[in-house]
Amino acid sequence: MRVLVVEDSELVRGYLENVIVHLGHEFVGAVNATEALDIMRRRGAGVDVLLIDVGLPEMDGVQLSERISELHA
């Protein structure tokens, strides 16, 4: 399973990467909404799970999930 984590805190993102990889899944990380949208445009069909910080600087997690849904509608 490929998990996209969108988290602006390097510490939290690193912790989640360790947990996800330890559980045998593939980690894909993004530091902000723009990077996450770029990843989803390129690899969207290959991402199985989104884990999004609700307090991102550019847009909140709900807005980002809606934009991602629009990409794959």
Buried (B, 14 or more C-beta within 10 A) or exposed (E): EEBBBBBBEEEEBBEBBEEBEEEEBEBBBBBBBEEBBEBBEEEEEEBEEBBBBEEBEEBBBEBBBEBBEEEEE
